[in-house]
Amino acid sequence: MLPVRTRLALAAILALAAAARAADLHVELHLYYGDQRDFTYTAEVSASLSTDIESDPERALRTTIEDAKRKLAAKQGYAPSIYGDDYWKMIQVNKVIYKVTDPSTSRVIAETRRRGDG
């Protein structure tokens, strides 16, 4: 059995490592709509999505992108009380650019692959 100090030190290290893994990831989205107007949306997502974001970012970020579209639609005056639950679909988004970073390390987890103009 390990000495008490060693066990406490290991417990502290494991707790810090778990907290670091549990830290949120920062997402920055740019929605391009209309005449290439840009709407910027930022959010935090669980670090537990990191592997999913790395392997299939569009699927993993689908809910976050829909949240951004809801905010944009509301900003443009498309209220759910008038247009119903699908009010956010009234805005035609032409392009979504994203960047996901880990704020604790500044590492880029995923970002849109640039093709031509982005």
PyMOL commands that place a pseudoatom at each C-alpha (Angstrom):
pseudoatom trace, name=CA, resn=MET, resi=1, chain=A, elem=C, hetatm=0, pos=[0.000, 0.000, 0.000]
pseudoatom trace, name=CA, resn=LEU, resi=2, chain=A, elem=C, hetatm=0, pos=[1.215, 3.481, -0.868]
pseudoatom trace, name=CA, resn=PRO, resi=3, chain=A, elem=C, hetatm=0, pos=[1.945, 6.057, 1.832]
pseudoatom trace, name=CA, resn=VAL, resi=4, chain=A, elem=C, hetatm=0, pos=[-0.833, 8.556, 2.571]
pseudoatom trace, name=CA, resn=ARG, resi=5, chain=A, elem=C, hetatm=0, pos=[1.034, 11.482, 1.007]
pseudoatom trace, name=CA, resn=THR, resi=6, chain=A, elem=C, hetatm=0, pos=[1.602, 9.550, -2.210]
pseudoatom trace, name=CA, resn=ARG, resi=7, chain=A, elem=C, hetatm=0, pos=[-2.062, 8.532, -2.384]
pseudoatom trace, name=CA, resn=LEU, resi=8, chain=A, elem=C, hetatm=0, pos=[-3.143, 12.144, -1.786]
pseudoatom trace, name=CA, resn=ALA, resi=9, chain=A, elem=C, hetatm=0, pos=[-0.756, 13.410, -4.455]
pseudoatom trace, name=CA, resn=LEU, resi=10, chain=A, elem=C, hetatm=0, pos=[-2.029, 10.825, -6.945]
pseudoatom trace, name=CA, resn=ALA, resi=11, chain=A, elem=C, hetatm=0, pos=[-5.635, 11.694, -6.112]
pseudoatom trace, name=CA, resn=ALA, resi=12, chain=A, elem=C, hetatm=0, pos=[-4.915, 15.394, -6.675]
pseudoatom trace, name=CA, resn=ILE, resi=13, chain=A, elem=C, hetatm=0, pos=[-3.201, 14.696, -10.004]
pseudoatom trace, name=CA, resn=LEU, resi=14, chain=A, elem=C, hetatm=0, pos=[-6.100, 12.505, -11.158]
pseudoatom trace, name=CA, resn=ALA, resi=15, chain=A, elem=C, hetatm=0, pos=[-8.623, 15.153, -10.110]
pseudoatom trace, name=CA, resn=LEU, resi=16, chain=A, elem=C, hetatm=0, pos=[-6.732, 17.840, -12.029]
pseudoatom trace, name=CA, resn=ALA, resi=17, chain=A, elem=C, hetatm=0, pos=[-6.466, 15.619, -15.080]
pseudoatom trace, name=CA, resn=ALA, resi=18, chain=A, elem=C, hetatm=0, pos=[-10.207, 14.875, -14.948]
pseudoatom trace, name=CA, resn=ALA, resi=19, chain=A, elem=C, hetatm=0, pos=[-10.983, 18.578, -14.615]
pseudoatom trace, name=CA, resn=ALA, resi=20, chain=A, elem=C, hetatm=0, pos=[-8.747, 19.368, -17.578]
pseudoatom trace, name=CA, resn=ARG, resi=21, chain=A, elem=C, hetatm=0, pos=[-10.496, 16.712, -19.674]
pseudoatom trace, name=CA, resn=ALA, resi=22, chain=A, elem=C, hetatm=0, pos=[-13.895, 17.999, -18.602]
pseudoatom trace, name=CA, resn=ALA, resi=23, chain=A, elem=C, hetatm=0, pos=[-13.138, 21.591, -19.621]
pseudoatom trace, name=CA, resn=ASP, resi=24, chain=A, elem=C, hetatm=0, pos=[-15.342, 22.950, -22.352]
pseudoatom trace, name=CA, resn=LEU, resi=25, chain=A, elem=C, hetatm=0, pos=[-14.211, 23.514, -25.909]
pseudoatom trace, name=CA, resn=HIS, resi=26, chain=A, elem=C, hetatm=0, pos=[-14.703, 26.892, -27.562]
pseudoatom trace, name=CA, resn=VAL, resi=27, chain=A, elem=C, hetatm=0, pos=[-16.642, 26.955, -30.840]
pseudoatom trace, name=CA, resn=GLU, resi=28, chain=A, elem=C, hetatm=0, pos=[-16.694, 29.922, -33.187]
pseudoatom trace, name=CA, resn=LEU, resi=29, chain=A, elem=C, hetatm=0, pos=[-19.136, 29.724, -36.086]
pseudoatom trace, name=CA, resn=HIS, resi=30, chain=A, elem=C, hetatm=0, pos=[-19.564, 32.106, -38.990]
pseudoatom trace, name=CA, resn=LEU, resi=31, chain=A, elem=C, hetatm=0, pos=[-22.860, 31.752, -40.825]
pseudoatom trace, name=CA, resn=TYR, resi=32, chain=A, elem=C, hetatm=0, pos=[-22.964, 33.367, -44.252]
pseudoatom trace, name=CA, resn=TYR, resi=33, chain=A, elem=C, hetatm=0, pos=[-26.434, 34.269, -45.470]
pseudoatom trace, name=CA, resn=GLY, resi=34, chain=A, elem=C, hetatm=0, pos=[-28.147, 36.606, -47.870]
pseudoatom trace, name=CA, resn=ASP, resi=35, chain=A, elem=C, hetatm=0, pos=[-25.629, 38.604, -49.854]
pseudoatom trace, name=CA, resn=GLN, resi=36, chain=A, elem=C, hetatm=0, pos=[-22.703, 36.916, -48.060]
pseudoatom trace, name=CA, resn=ARG, resi=37, chain=A, elem=C, hetatm=0, pos=[-23.484, 38.660, -44.796]
pseudoatom trace, name=CA, resn=ASP, resi=38, chain=A, elem=C, hetatm=0, pos=[-21.638, 37.163, -41.838]
pseudoatom trace, name=CA, resn=PHE, resi=39, chain=A, elem=C, hetatm=0, pos=[-23.196, 36.245, -38.492]
pseudoatom trace, name=CA, resn=THR, resi=40, chain=A, elem=C, hetatm=0, pos=[-20.702, 35.190, -35.808]
pseudoatom trace, name=CA, resn=TYR, resi=41, chain=A, elem=C, hetatm=0, pos=[-21.829, 32.829, -33.061]
pseudoatom trace, name=CA, resn=THR, resi=42, chain=A, elem=C, hetatm=0, pos=[-19.683, 31.523, -30.219]
pseudoatom trace, name=CA, resn=ALA, resi=43, chain=A, elem=C, hetatm=0, pos=[-20.491, 28.710, -27.829]
pseudoatom trace, name=CA, resn=GLU, resi=44, chain=A, elem=C, hetatm=0, pos=[-18.938, 26.243, -25.460]
pseudoatom trace, name=CA, resn=VAL, resi=45, chain=A, elem=C, hetatm=0, pos=[-19.366, 22.497, -25.991]
pseudoatom trace, name=CA, resn=SER, resi=46, chain=A, elem=C, hetatm=0, pos=[-18.393, 19.627, -23.770]
pseudoatom trace, name=CA, resn=ALA, resi=47, chain=A, elem=C, hetatm=0, pos=[-14.857, 18.348, -24.112]
pseudoatom trace, name=CA, resn=SER, resi=48, chain=A, elem=C, hetatm=0, pos=[-16.356, 14.861, -24.155]
pseudoatom trace, name=CA, resn=LEU, resi=49, chain=A, elem=C, hetatm=0, pos=[-17.318, 15.641, -27.779]
pseudoatom trace, name=CA, resn=SER, resi=50, chain=A, elem=C, hetatm=0, pos=[-13.668, 16.152, -28.735]
pseudoatom trace, name=CA, resn=THR, resi=51, chain=A, elem=C, hetatm=0, pos=[-13.249, 12.773, -30.448]
pseudoatom trace, name=CA, resn=ASP, resi=52, chain=A, elem=C, hetatm=0, pos=[-16.551, 13.135, -32.312]
pseudoatom trace, name=CA, resn=ILE, resi=53, chain=A, elem=C, hetatm=0, pos=[-15.610, 16.646, -33.424]
pseudoatom trace, name=CA, resn=GLU, resi=54, chain=A, elem=C, hetatm=0, pos=[-12.225, 15.471, -34.656]
pseudoatom trace, name=CA, resn=SER, resi=55, chain=A, elem=C, hetatm=0, pos=[-13.710, 12.578, -36.650]
pseudoatom trace, name=CA, resn=ASP, resi=56, chain=A, elem=C, hetatm=0, pos=[-16.909, 14.195, -38.017]
pseudoatom trace, name=CA, resn=PRO, resi=57, chain=A, elem=C, hetatm=0, pos=[-17.178, 17.867, -37.059]
pseudoatom trace, name=CA, resn=GLU, resi=58, chain=A, elem=C, hetatm=0, pos=[-20.281, 18.669, -39.125]
pseudoatom trace, name=CA, resn=ARG, resi=59, chain=A, elem=C, hetatm=0, pos=[-22.274, 15.913, -37.432]
pseudoatom trace, name=CA, resn=ALA, resi=60, chain=A, elem=C, hetatm=0, pos=[-20.898, 16.622, -33.957]
pseudoatom trace, name=CA, resn=LEU, resi=61, chain=A, elem=C, hetatm=0, pos=[-21.586, 20.359, -34.286]
pseudoatom trace, name=CA, resn=ARG, resi=62, chain=A, elem=C, hetatm=0, pos=[-25.056, 19.984, -35.858]
pseudoatom trace, name=CA, resn=THR, resi=63, chain=A, elem=C, hetatm=0, pos=[-26.892, 21.057, -32.675]
pseudoatom trace, name=CA, resn=THR, resi=64, chain=A, elem=C, hetatm=0, pos=[-24.575, 24.026, -32.166]
pseudoatom trace, name=CA, resn=ILE, resi=65, chain=A, elem=C, hetatm=0, pos=[-25.047, 25.104, -35.790]
pseudoatom trace, name=CA, resn=GLU, resi=66, chain=A, elem=C, hetatm=0, pos=[-28.829, 24.843, -35.391]
pseudoatom trace, name=CA, resn=ASP, resi=67, chain=A, elem=C, hetatm=0, pos=[-28.608, 26.974, -32.231]
pseudoatom trace, name=CA, resn=ALA, resi=68, chain=A, elem=C, hetatm=0, pos=[-26.660, 29.579, -34.214]
pseudoatom trace, name=CA, resn=LYS, resi=69, chain=A, elem=C, hetatm=0, pos=[-29.301, 29.522, -36.951]
pseudoatom trace, name=CA, resn=ARG, resi=70, chain=A, elem=C, hetatm=0, pos=[-32.012, 30.039, -34.309]
pseudoatom trace, name=CA, resn=LYS, resi=71, chain=A, elem=C, hetatm=0, pos=[-30.159, 33.079, -32.934]
pseudoatom trace, name=CA, resn=LEU, resi=72, chain=A, elem=C, hetatm=0, pos=[-29.671, 34.480, -36.422]
pseudoatom trace, name=CA, resn=ALA, resi=73, chain=A, elem=C, hetatm=0, pos=[-33.335, 33.968, -37.346]
pseudoatom trace, name=CA, resn=ALA, resi=74, chain=A, elem=C, hetatm=0, pos=[-34.478, 35.656, -34.130]
pseudoatom trace, name=CA, resn=LYS, resi=75, chain=A, elem=C, hetatm=0, pos=[-32.087, 38.545, -34.778]
pseudoatom trace, name=CA, resn=GLN, resi=76, chain=A, elem=C, hetatm=0, pos=[-33.577, 38.913, -38.255]
pseudoatom trace, name=CA, resn=GLY, resi=77, chain=A, elem=C, hetatm=0, pos=[-37.102, 39.053, -36.818]
pseudoatom trace, name=CA, resn=TYR, resi=78, chain=A, elem=C, hetatm=0, pos=[-38.323, 35.520, -37.498]
pseudoatom trace, name=CA, resn=ALA, resi=79, chain=A, elem=C, hetatm=0, pos=[-40.185, 34.822, -34.258]
pseudoatom trace, name=CA, resn=PRO, resi=80, chain=A, elem=C, hetatm=0, pos=[-41.383, 31.322, -33.337]
pseudoatom trace, name=CA, resn=SER, resi=81, chain=A, elem=C, hetatm=0, pos=[-44.710, 32.822, -32.286]
pseudoatom trace, name=CA, resn=ILE, resi=82, chain=A, elem=C, hetatm=0, pos=[-45.297, 33.873, -35.905]
pseudoatom trace, name=CA, resn=TYR, resi=83, chain=A, elem=C, hetatm=0, pos=[-43.416, 31.268, -37.947]
pseudoatom trace, name=CA, resn=GLY, resi=84, chain=A, elem=C, hetatm=0, pos=[-43.741, 28.211, -35.684]
pseudoatom trace, name=CA, resn=ASP, resi=85, chain=A, elem=C, hetatm=0, pos=[-41.121, 25.832, -34.343]
pseudoatom trace, name=CA, resn=ASP, resi=86, chain=A, elem=C, hetatm=0, pos=[-39.198, 25.802, -37.622]
pseudoatom trace, name=CA, resn=TYR, resi=87, chain=A, elem=C, hetatm=0, pos=[-38.793, 29.607, -37.626]
pseudoatom trace, name=CA, resn=TRP, resi=88, chain=A, elem=C, hetatm=0, pos=[-35.034, 29.249, -37.866]
pseudoatom trace, name=CA, resn=LYS, resi=89, chain=A, elem=C, hetatm=0, pos=[-35.339, 27.537, -41.244]
pseudoatom trace, name=CA, resn=MET, resi=90, chain=A, elem=C, hetatm=0, pos=[-36.589, 30.807, -42.750]
pseudoatom trace, name=CA, resn=ILE, resi=91, chain=A, elem=C, hetatm=0, pos=[-32.989, 32.048, -43.061]
pseudoatom trace, name=CA, resn=GLN, resi=92, chain=A, elem=C, hetatm=0, pos=[-31.072, 30.559, -45.980]
pseudoatom trace, name=CA, resn=VAL, resi=93, chain=A, elem=C, hetatm=0, pos=[-27.507, 29.955, -44.777]
pseudoatom trace, name=CA, resn=ASN, resi=94, chain=A, elem=C, hetatm=0, pos=[-25.133, 29.572, -47.722]
pseudoatom trace, name=CA, resn=LYS, resi=95, chain=A, elem=C, hetatm=0, pos=[-21.980, 28.601, -45.852]
pseudoatom trace, name=CA, resn=VAL, resi=96, chain=A, elem=C, hetatm=0, pos=[-20.860, 27.695, -42.336]
pseudoatom trace, name=CA, resn=ILE, resi=97, chain=A, elem=C, hetatm=0, pos=[-17.265, 28.230, -41.229]
pseudoatom trace, name=CA, resn=TYR, resi=98, chain=A, elem=C, hetatm=0, pos=[-16.252, 26.794, -37.850]
pseudoatom trace, name=CA, resn=LYS, resi=99, chain=A, elem=C, hetatm=0, pos=[-13.248, 26.620, -35.577]
pseudoatom trace, name=CA, resn=VAL, resi=100, chain=A, elem=C, hetatm=0, pos=[-13.149, 24.541, -32.395]
pseudoatom trace, name=CA, resn=THR, resi=101, chain=A, elem=C, hetatm=0, pos=[-10.374, 25.145, -29.901]
pseudoatom trace, name=CA, resn=ASP, resi=102, chain=A, elem=C, hetatm=0, pos=[-9.381, 23.823, -26.505]
pseudoatom trace, name=CA, resn=PRO, resi=103, chain=A, elem=C, hetatm=0, pos=[-8.960, 26.999, -24.406]
pseudoatom trace, name=CA, resn=SER, resi=104, chain=A, elem=C, hetatm=0, pos=[-6.708, 25.267, -21.886]
pseudoatom trace, name=CA, resn=THR, resi=105, chain=A, elem=C, hetatm=0, pos=[-4.072, 24.476, -24.522]
pseudoatom trace, name=CA, resn=SER, resi=106, chain=A, elem=C, hetatm=0, pos=[-5.067, 26.770, -27.431]
pseudoatom trace, name=CA, resn=ARG, resi=107, chain=A, elem=C, hetatm=0, pos=[-5.041, 23.661, -29.621]
pseudoatom trace, name=CA, resn=VAL, resi=108, chain=A, elem=C, hetatm=0, pos=[-7.317, 23.721, -32.657]
pseudoatom trace, name=CA, resn=ILE, resi=109, chain=A, elem=C, hetatm=0, pos=[-9.506, 20.611, -32.443]
pseudoatom trace, name=CA, resn=ALA, resi=110, chain=A, elem=C, hetatm=0, pos=[-11.207, 21.138, -35.809]
pseudoatom trace, name=CA, resn=GLU, resi=111, chain=A, elem=C, hetatm=0, pos=[-11.812, 23.836, -38.343]
pseudoatom trace, name=CA, resn=THR, resi=112, chain=A, elem=C, hetatm=0, pos=[-13.411, 24.192, -41.720]
pseudoatom trace, name=CA, resn=ARG, resi=113, chain=A, elem=C, hetatm=0, pos=[-11.247, 22.982, -44.518]
pseudoatom trace, name=CA, resn=ARG, resi=114, chain=A, elem=C, hetatm=0, pos=[-10.799, 25.881, -46.871]
pseudoatom trace, name=CA, resn=ARG, resi=115, chain=A, elem=C, hetatm=0, pos=[-11.809, 25.166, -50.454]
pseudoatom trace, name=CA, resn=GLY, resi=116, chain=A, elem=C, hetatm=0, pos=[-11.421, 28.033, -52.874]
pseudoatom trace, name=CA, resn=ASP, resi=117, chain=A, elem=C, hetatm=0, pos=[-12.947, 31.037, -51.114]
pseudoatom trace, name=CA, resn=GLY, resi=118, chain=A, elem=C, hetatm=0, pos=[-13.663, 29.128, -47.899]
for i in range(1, 118): cmd.bond("trace and resi %d" % i, "trace and resi %d" % (i + 1))
show_as sticks, trace
zoom trace
